[in-house]
């Protein structure tokens, strides 16, 4: 009887978690065995600590270059994980890409606002190494590799509303290419995440408005009690600049195992949706002609970090009033909105969370249509001269 009930429950859970996801390319490219071997090679470097050999990723980078942009393919399973490849193009210089992605003085969520809530390097002294990587962006003959462990908290999932915190190992390598440097970022999460907690996307995901709670479970009717986890993940992101078009070809290979009771509930289209979410942010931010310079964003961040908790609360109040009073608030459970409206949510917010909101609101006033009142910051030191 118990087994029968469990089977019915899992079937219903899979149905409830299923949603119309993004489609895969009709023209299915065959991923060569050599490409898989080189993806395995990159994974081995996380554990071995060996230096990367550019010759051993040549087929992988060639595959990304020759695969048309906006191609989405399913990959062979890896350790029981579903896998997906998606390619896309970024209209920005390679030097700018590295500066915005890896400048140690700028929060990582600036270029990943709908994917990343917070990120912190656990490995000490890595800031200096990232500066060395950025400085080598135009040196076609240099190999620069950085290794470290980081902790991340992601934004609420678009399907379940849950968000997760975990640690992962990362390898970032700048390699010589045929005509320009190539960037490869490898991440491996092989330790189970913290238990999934309930969050909420306020309105459309591209608005970057999220609410968080410490309650565990899923934001699905009847599934609030589910203890979900991210069990394992592996990803490889490749950035290859084209010196002729001045664009960057990117390919993301990602595998993921997440679910409940050690059952992987992830489908390929879930992974593809997450990759496209990441890619849309990266393109939307970096390709905006109104995006502030790195130095200006860093300046705004420092300005906010200098403020005390009460100042930050005062500045973030208009934002909370905005998102709790609009029609978009209807996308969240009433408990979230009532907490915001009563002021309880504000009292529980950390300084880091308030700074994130204010900094992203500042970015939105520059590249989007958000009212400047919600940005909560005046002219930067650069603006004042």
Buried (B, 14 or more C-beta within 10 A) or exposed (E): EEEEEEEEEBEEBEEBBEEEBBEBBEEEBEBEEEBBEBBEBBBEBBEEEEEBEBEEBBBBBBBBBEBEEEBBBBBEEBEEBBBBBBBBBBEBBBEBBBBBBBBBBBBBBBBBBBBBBBBEBEBEEBEEBBBEBBEBBEEBEBBBBBBBEBBBBBBBBBBBBBBBBBBBBBBBBBBBBEEBBBBBBBBBBBEBBBBBBBBBBBBEBEBBBBBBBEEBBBBBEEBEEBEBBBBBBBBBBBBBBBEEEEBBBBBBBBBBBBBBEEBBBBBBBBBBBBBBBBBBBBBBBBBBEEBBEBBBBBBBBEBBEEBEEEBBBEBBBBBBBBBBEEEBBEBBBEEBBEBBBEEEBBEEBEBEBBBBBBBBBBBBBBBBEBEEEBBBBEEBEBEEE
